[in-house]
Amino acid sequence: MSLFCYIVIILTKSKYATISVPADVKKRLEKAKGKKEWGEFILYLYNETQRLKSKKAFKELAEIITEEDLKVMAESSREFREKFAFR
């Protein structure tokens, strides 16, 4: 039996690519994906990862920015919009 299994994902409507993964990883992924297509499932994993990274970055930023920092940024933004407004 092969040490690796292959996951096929959709790249375009008619093109596919093969990704080699260890068999135990493929079993876990198959269980998690349920009835979803591989392409849909992998995109879901990617999007969820991006969402969680963004959420973490926002939380970290919120912990270091002070109320004064927010006021300065708001004022700077207002000044920028006033100077570069379309006339």
N, C-alpha and C positions, 0 to 999 in steps of 0.2 A: 504494500500500500504506500502511496506517495506521502511524503512528509508535508507537502503543500497542496492546498486546494486552490481553485481559481474562482475569483468573483468577476463576473462580467458586468460592466456598467455602460450605460448609453452615453456616448459623446455627442452625437448628432442623431438625426432621425435614422440614418442608415449605417453609422459607424459604431463599432464597439471596441472596447479595450479590455484587456485581461489584467487583473491584479493578483499577484501571488501572495497568499497569506498562509500561515500555519493552519493545519486542519482544525486544531482546537479553537483558534480564533474564529474561523469560519463558522463552526458550530454555534459559538456564542452569538455571533452576529446574526446568523439565520434565525435563532430563537428570538432575538430582540426585534428583528425586522418584521416578523410575522408574515402577513400576506402582501406586504408592500413589495414593489419592484426594487431591485438593487439600486438603480439610479436614484429613485425617489428617496430611498432609505439613506443612502450615503449623502445626498444633498441635505436631508433633514439633520443628520449628524453634524455636517459642516455648519449649517445655519445655526444650530443650537450652540455649537462651540463658539461661534462668532458672537452670538447674543450674550452668552455667559461671560466672555472676555470683555465685552463692552460694559456689561453690568458691573463687573469687578473693577474695571478702570474708573468708571463713574463713582463707585463707592470710595475707592482710594482717593480720588480727586476731591470728593466732598469732605473727606476727613482732613485734608491739608489746607483747603481754601477757607479763609476767614470771611466774615461778613464784610469787612473793609475791602478785601480783595474783590468781592462781588460788586460792591459799589463802584470801585475804580474801573472795573471791566465794563459795567453798564454805562458809566460816564464816557469812557473812551469810545465805546460803540456808538453812543449818541452823537458824539463829536464827529466821528468818522462819517456817519450817515449824513450829517448836516453839510460837511465839507464836500462830499462827493455826490450830493443829490443831483438828479437830472434837472436841468433848468429849461 
